[in-house]
């Protein structure tokens, strides 16, 4: 369209009060660039994608209700989920309520929509939720760290919502600028990168430790704090180590120099390095050996025959086809492999992300929904 401008291959569609909305190169996903106070960024967010936020809210809440969870039940769960959010995210929602045409309760329902939908789809059934692989040094063609991330819940039930997948860039008045990869209106962070090249991704660890503490701060909200306040994986570990976990999670923290896995049960925290220099793989179980004080508290991981993802990714990364040759292109190929062919893709795989911290670049796709879309963050961080 006449008058549309380009930023690093993204097409600008609209602006509002200092914020801007872009579309990826193939016009598939939104990329939002927000700046100012958290309330101001919320106003920008709500105005820039108002129509999509309203449509997404209507579709997902009705979908969940049709699956047997009433809107009042959805809201009860959503309020419990957001009860320990930090003030920044509360201010973000406040600003969005001013411009999106959605009320605070409606935004809370949208924020927790994917969480409620996963409950409706899976019930109490445990799921293989997310995996990640980082390669650098001798595992790659040029030494550059590349991270591949699978966000797994239930593809059949969630694929239709991939049209709302987005990268939202926050440039707050204080702290680091950072980007979050999530469906629109999901304020908590599960995958993100900041201006210093710190990349974080979160995997569910409940199958190792199923304790729950609802009075503790929501870990997915702590992820936003970590990206805003930390500059290295080591700093991220110190932050997560200082805050007791509400649920067990496995958080991968990478930058241009390497990657660690922050294994965070409800009773402790440790930083795990990969078993081989230049390779770190994580899925949904803590990796043995465990600290002595964890013995007897951690459930054994499932057998390889039940969940082969960890062994698959380690084996494939060490294979002749990949070892020493990995980069973005080959990571895309590796991430296309299913569990029967040496990969980690299964019927729960919904979103995939590739991150290169050294040049602040992400590639994203809804699995079976789109091809990879590149998002260079360097021109969006302020």
C-alpha positions as CSV (number, residue, x, y, z in Angstrom):
1,X,0.0,0.0,0.0
2,X,1.2,3.5,-0.7
3,X,2.9,5.2,2.3
4,X,3.8,1.9,4.0
5,X,7.3,2.0,5.4
6,X,9.7,-0.9,5.9
7,X,11.8,-1.7,9.0
8,X,14.2,-4.6,8.6
9,X,11.8,-6.4,6.2
10,X,8.7,-5.6,8.3
11,X,5.9,-3.5,6.8
12,X,4.5,-0.7,9.0
13,X,0.7,-0.8,9.1
14,X,-0.2,1.8,11.7
15,X,1.0,4.0,14.6
16,X,-0.5,5.2,17.8
17,X,0.9,7.5,20.5
18,X,4.5,6.5,19.8
19,X,3.8,2.8,19.2
20,X,3.9,1.0,15.8
21,X,2.4,-2.1,14.3
22,X,4.2,-4.1,11.6
23,X,3.5,-7.2,9.6
24,X,6.1,-9.9,8.9
25,X,7.5,-10.2,5.3
26,X,4.8,-12.7,4.2
27,X,2.0,-10.6,6.0
28,X,1.4,-13.4,8.4
29,X,2.1,-12.2,12.0
30,X,2.0,-8.9,13.9
31,X,5.1,-7.3,15.3
32,X,4.4,-4.5,17.7
33,X,6.9,-1.9,18.9
34,X,5.8,-0.2,22.1
35,X,7.5,2.6,24.1
36,X,7.0,4.6,27.3
37,X,5.5,3.7,30.7
38,X,3.7,0.4,31.0
39,X,0.3,2.0,30.9
40,X,1.3,4.0,27.8
41,X,2.6,0.8,26.2
42,X,-0.8,-0.8,27.1
43,X,-2.7,2.0,25.4
44,X,-0.5,1.6,22.3
45,X,-1.0,-2.2,22.3
46,X,-4.8,-2.0,22.7
47,X,-5.2,0.6,19.9
48,X,-2.9,-0.9,17.4
49,X,-4.5,-4.3,17.3
50,X,-7.9,-3.6,18.7
51,X,-9.9,-5.6,16.1
52,X,-7.7,-8.7,16.5
53,X,-7.8,-8.5,20.3
54,X,-11.6,-8.4,20.3
55,X,-11.9,-11.2,17.8
56,X,-9.4,-13.4,19.6
57,X,-11.2,-12.8,22.9
58,X,-14.6,-13.8,21.5
59,X,-13.3,-16.8,19.7
60,X,-11.2,-18.4,22.5
61,X,-13.6,-17.7,25.3
62,X,-16.5,-19.2,23.3
63,X,-14.4,-22.2,22.3
64,X,-13.5,-22.9,25.9
65,X,-17.1,-22.6,27.0
66,X,-18.2,-25.0,24.3
67,X,-15.6,-27.4,25.7
68,X,-17.3,-27.4,29.1
69,X,-15.7,-24.5,31.0
70,X,-18.1,-21.6,31.6
71,X,-16.9,-18.1,31.3
72,X,-17.3,-17.6,35.1
73,X,-15.0,-20.6,35.6
74,X,-12.6,-19.2,33.1
75,X,-12.5,-15.9,34.8
76,X,-11.9,-17.5,38.2
77,X,-8.9,-19.4,36.9
78,X,-7.6,-16.3,35.1
79,X,-7.8,-14.1,38.2
80,X,-5.9,-16.7,40.2
81,X,-3.3,-16.9,37.5
82,X,-2.8,-13.2,37.4
83,X,-3.1,-12.5,41.1
84,X,0.6,-12.3,41.7
85,X,1.5,-10.3,38.5
86,X,4.0,-7.4,39.1
87,X,2.8,-3.9,38.8
88,X,4.2,-3.5,35.3
89,X,1.9,-6.1,33.8
90,X,-1.1,-4.7,35.8
91,X,-0.3,-1.3,34.3
92,X,0.0,-2.8,30.9
93,X,-3.5,-4.3,31.2
94,X,-4.9,-1.0,32.5
95,X,-3.6,0.8,29.5
96,X,-5.0,-1.8,27.1
97,X,-8.4,-1.5,28.8
98,X,-8.4,2.2,27.8
99,X,-8.1,1.6,24.1
100,X,-8.8,-2.0,23.1
101,X,-12.6,-2.0,23.7
102,X,-12.1,-4.8,26.2
103,X,-12.7,-4.5,29.9
104,X,-10.2,-5.5,32.5
105,X,-12.0,-8.8,33.1
106,X,-12.1,-9.5,29.4
107,X,-8.4,-8.8,29.0
108,X,-7.7,-11.1,32.0
109,X,-9.7,-13.8,30.2
110,X,-7.8,-13.2,27.0
111,X,-4.5,-13.2,28.8
112,X,-5.1,-16.6,30.3
113,X,-7.1,-17.9,27.3
114,X,-4.4,-20.3,26.1
115,X,-4.0,-21.6,29.7
116,X,-7.7,-22.2,30.0
117,X,-7.9,-23.8,26.6
118,X,-5.0,-26.2,27.4
119,X,-7.0,-27.3,30.5
120,X,-10.1,-27.8,28.4
121,X,-8.2,-29.8,25.7
122,X,-6.0,-31.9,28.0
123,X,-7.8,-32.0,31.4
124,X,-5.5,-33.6,34.0
125,X,-3.6,-35.5,31.4
126,X,0.1,-34.7,31.5
127,X,1.6,-33.3,28.3
128,X,5.1,-33.1,26.8
129,X,5.2,-29.4,27.0
130,X,8.1,-27.7,25.2
131,X,11.7,-28.5,24.3
132,X,14.8,-26.5,23.5
133,X,18.2,-27.0,21.9
134,X,21.1,-24.6,21.9
135,X,24.2,-25.1,19.8
136,X,27.4,-23.0,19.7
137,X,31.1,-23.4,19.3
138,X,32.2,-26.6,17.5
139,X,28.7,-27.7,16.9
140,X,28.0,-24.9,14.5
141,X,29.5,-23.8,11.2
142,X,30.9,-20.5,12.4
143,X,30.6,-20.7,16.3
144,X,27.5,-18.5,16.5
145,X,25.0,-19.7,19.1
146,X,21.6,-20.7,17.6
147,X,18.7,-21.8,19.8
148,X,15.7,-23.8,18.6
149,X,12.5,-23.8,20.8
150,X,9.3,-25.8,20.6
151,X,6.2,-24.6,22.4
152,X,4.0,-27.6,22.8
153,X,0.5,-28.1,24.1
154,X,-2.1,-29.3,21.5
155,X,-1.7,-28.4,17.9
156,X,-5.2,-29.6,16.7
157,X,-6.9,-27.4,19.3
158,X,-4.7,-24.4,18.9
159,X,-3.7,-24.2,15.3
160,X,-6.6,-21.9,14.4
161,X,-5.3,-19.3,16.9
162,X,-1.9,-19.1,15.2
163,X,-3.2,-16.1,13.1
164,X,-2.9,-14.2,16.4
165,X,0.8,-15.2,17.0
166,X,2.9,-12.1,17.4
167,X,6.2,-10.6,18.5
168,X,5.6,-7.7,20.9
169,X,8.5,-5.4,21.7
170,X,8.5,-3.5,24.9
171,X,10.7,-0.4,25.3
172,X,9.9,0.7,28.9
173,X,11.1,3.9,30.5
174,X,13.4,1.9,32.8
175,X,15.3,-1.4,32.4
176,X,16.0,-3.4,29.2
177,X,13.9,-3.4,26.1
178,X,12.7,-6.9,25.3
179,X,10.5,-8.9,22.9
180,X,7.9,-11.6,23.8
181,X,6.7,-14.2,21.4
182,X,3.1,-15.1,22.2
183,X,-0.4,-14.9,20.9
184,X,-1.8,-11.4,21.1
185,X,-3.1,-10.3,24.5
186,X,-1.0,-12.9,26.4
187,X,1.0,-10.7,28.7
188,X,3.0,-13.2,30.6
189,X,6.3,-14.3,28.9
190,X,7.3,-17.8,27.9
191,X,9.7,-17.0,25.1
192,X,11.6,-13.7,24.7
193,X,14.8,-11.8,24.0
194,X,16.1,-8.5,25.3
195,X,18.3,-5.8,23.9
196,X,21.4,-7.3,25.5
197,X,20.9,-10.5,23.6
198,X,19.6,-12.5,26.5
199,X,17.2,-15.2,25.3
200,X,14.9,-17.0,27.7
201,X,12.4,-19.8,27.1
202,X,10.3,-21.7,29.6
203,X,9.4,-25.5,29.7
204,X,6.9,-27.1,32.1
205,X,8.7,-29.2,34.7
206,X,5.7,-30.5,36.6
207,X,6.3,-34.1,35.7
208,X,9.5,-33.9,37.8
209,X,7.9,-32.1,40.7
210,X,4.1,-31.6,40.8
211,X,3.9,-29.4,43.9
212,X,2.0,-26.1,43.6
213,X,2.2,-22.8,45.6
214,X,-0.4,-20.4,44.4
215,X,0.8,-17.7,46.9
216,X,4.1,-17.3,45.0
217,X,4.8,-15.1,42.1
218,X,3.8,-16.6,38.7
219,X,7.0,-17.8,37.0
220,X,5.8,-16.7,33.6
221,X,5.5,-13.1,34.9
222,X,9.0,-13.4,36.5
223,X,10.2,-14.1,33.0
224,X,9.2,-10.6,32.0
225,X,11.1,-9.2,35.0
226,X,14.2,-11.2,34.1
227,X,14.3,-9.9,30.6
228,X,13.7,-6.3,31.8
229,X,16.4,-6.5,34.5
230,X,19.0,-9.1,33.4
231,X,21.8,-9.0,30.8
232,X,23.3,-12.5,31.0
233,X,22.3,-16.0,31.7
234,X,24.1,-15.8,35.0
235,X,22.2,-12.8,36.1
236,X,18.9,-14.5,35.1
237,X,19.9,-17.5,37.2
238,X,20.5,-15.2,40.2
239,X,17.1,-13.7,39.8
240,X,15.2,-17.0,39.5
241,X,17.3,-18.4,42.4
242,X,16.1,-15.5,44.6
243,X,12.4,-16.1,44.0
244,X,10.6,-19.3,45.2
245,X,8.9,-21.1,42.4
246,X,5.1,-21.4,42.2
247,X,5.4,-24.5,39.9
248,X,8.3,-26.4,38.6
249,X,9.8,-25.1,35.4
250,X,12.9,-25.6,33.3
251,X,14.1,-22.2,31.9
252,X,16.8,-22.0,29.3
253,X,18.9,-18.8,29.3
254,X,21.2,-18.1,26.4
255,X,23.3,-15.3,25.0
256,X,25.9,-15.0,22.3
257,X,28.4,-16.8,24.5
258,X,26.5,-19.9,25.7
259,X,23.5,-21.4,27.3
260,X,22.5,-22.8,30.7
261,X,19.3,-24.6,31.9
262,X,17.8,-23.2,35.0
263,X,16.1,-26.1,36.6
264,X,13.6,-24.7,39.1
265,X,11.5,-27.0,41.3
266,X,9.3,-25.7,44.0
267,X,12.1,-26.4,46.6
268,X,15.3,-25.1,45.0
269,X,17.1,-23.9,41.9
270,X,20.2,-24.9,40.0
271,X,22.0,-23.9,36.8
272,X,22.8,-26.9,34.6
273,X,25.3,-26.9,31.8
274,X,25.1,-29.1,28.8
275,X,26.8,-32.5,29.0
276,X,28.9,-31.5,26.0
277,X,30.6,-28.2,25.4
278,X,28.6,-26.3,22.8
279,X,25.3,-28.3,23.2
280,X,22.5,-28.0,25.6
281,X,19.2,-29.8,25.3
282,X,16.1,-29.5,27.6
283,X,12.6,-30.8,27.7
284,X,10.2,-31.4,30.6
285,X,12.2,-33.4,33.1
286,X,15.1,-32.3,35.2
287,X,18.3,-34.0,34.0
288,X,20.3,-36.3,36.3
289,X,22.5,-36.3,38.3
290,X,20.6,-34.2,40.8
291,X,21.9,-32.3,43.8
292,X,22.0,-34.5,46.9
293,X,19.3,-32.5,48.5
294,X,16.9,-33.2,45.6
295,X,17.2,-36.9,45.9
296,X,13.9,-38.5,46.7
297,X,12.0,-35.4,45.7
298,X,12.3,-35.7,41.9
299,X,10.1,-38.1,39.9
300,X,12.0,-40.2,37.4
301,X,11.8,-39.0,33.8
302,X,9.6,-41.1,31.4
303,X,11.3,-43.9,29.5
304,X,12.8,-43.3,26.1
305,X,10.0,-45.3,24.5
306,X,7.5,-42.9,26.0
307,X,9.3,-39.6,25.4
308,X,12.4,-39.8,23.2
309,X,12.8,-36.0,22.7
310,X,15.8,-35.4,24.9
311,X,17.8,-38.3,23.5
312,X,16.7,-37.5,20.0
313,X,18.0,-34.0,20.0
314,X,21.3,-34.9,21.6
315,X,21.8,-37.7,19.1
316,X,20.8,-35.7,16.1
317,X,23.0,-32.8,17.1
318,X,25.9,-35.2,17.3
319,X,25.2,-36.9,14.0
320,X,27.4,-36.5,11.0
321,X,24.6,-34.6,9.2
322,X,24.5,-31.9,11.9
323,X,27.5,-31.7,14.2
324,X,29.8,-28.9,13.1
325,X,27.3,-27.7,10.5
326,X,24.5,-26.2,12.5
327,X,23.2,-22.7,11.8
328,X,19.9,-21.1,11.2
329,X,19.1,-23.1,8.0
330,X,20.1,-26.5,9.4
331,X,18.3,-25.7,12.7
332,X,15.1,-25.1,10.7
333,X,15.6,-28.6,9.2
334,X,16.3,-30.2,12.6
335,X,13.2,-28.6,14.0
336,X,11.1,-30.1,11.2
337,X,12.0,-33.6,12.4
338,X,9.4,-35.5,14.4
339,X,10.0,-37.8,17.3
340,X,10.1,-40.8,14.9
341,X,12.9,-39.3,12.9
342,X,15.3,-38.0,15.5
343,X,13.5,-34.8,16.4
344,X,11.2,-33.4,19.0
345,X,8.0,-32.5,17.0
346,X,4.9,-34.3,18.1
347,X,1.1,-33.6,17.9
348,X,1.4,-31.1,20.7
349,X,3.9,-28.9,18.9
350,X,2.2,-25.5,18.3
351,X,4.8,-22.7,18.0
352,X,8.5,-22.9,17.0
353,X,11.1,-20.2,17.5
354,X,14.7,-19.9,16.4
355,X,16.9,-17.3,18.2
356,X,20.3,-15.9,17.3
357,X,21.3,-13.6,20.3
358,X,24.4,-12.3,18.6
359,X,22.4,-10.3,16.0
360,X,19.1,-10.0,18.0
361,X,17.2,-12.0,15.4
362,X,14.2,-14.4,15.8
363,X,12.4,-16.7,13.4
364,X,8.9,-17.8,14.3
365,X,6.3,-20.0,12.9
366,X,3.0,-21.7,13.9
367,X,3.8,-25.4,13.1
368,X,1.7,-26.5,10.1
369,X,0.4,-22.9,9.8
370,X,3.1,-20.9,8.2
371,X,6.7,-20.9,6.9
372,X,9.4,-19.3,9.1
373,X,9.1,-15.5,9.5
374,X,12.2,-13.5,10.3
375,X,12.0,-10.7,12.9
376,X,15.1,-8.6,13.4
377,X,14.8,-6.8,16.7
378,X,17.7,-4.5,16.3
379,X,15.7,-1.7,14.7
380,X,12.8,-2.1,17.2
381,X,14.7,-1.8,20.4
382,X,15.1,1.9,21.5
